[in-house]
């Protein structure tokens, strides 16, 4: 039964993604023509990874490494990293707006262990992870059903209600 609900939710998310793509981007960026590229600053030679500047930027910048400070208005974290607020932060959104986050792999590891129970864990912990995973999926389903009433998941019963 949980497998069926995950499959249903995946189908709902796929439909939502297709719907979102038809709406188009909210912010329209100017094209990256030769004139815009001429204004780019040269990168330092010790730049380990190059990423596009945040927003509509045409230019490349050096990616932030693991542990470096980041936020909504800073450069981008490197491959496999996300900008995450510090543990114990009382105002996480404010911290990210002010650039007080850190590039980290921790969130993806936590999410993976949360959604994909490890084989070596005891039965009780695995059951807890599956139960929590289904709760997260039900929250996503509720969000989709409340905000996009034309999307419906069939066969998930109480998971999305």
PyMOL commands that set and color helices and strands:
alter all, ss='L'
color gray80, all
select helices_A, chain A and resi 2-23+34-38+92-97+106-115+123-147+157-160
alter helices_A, ss='H'
color red, helices_A
select strands_A, chain A and resi 50-52+60-62+69-70+82-84+101-104
alter strands_A, ss='S'
color yellow, strands_A
deselect
rebuild
show_as cartoon
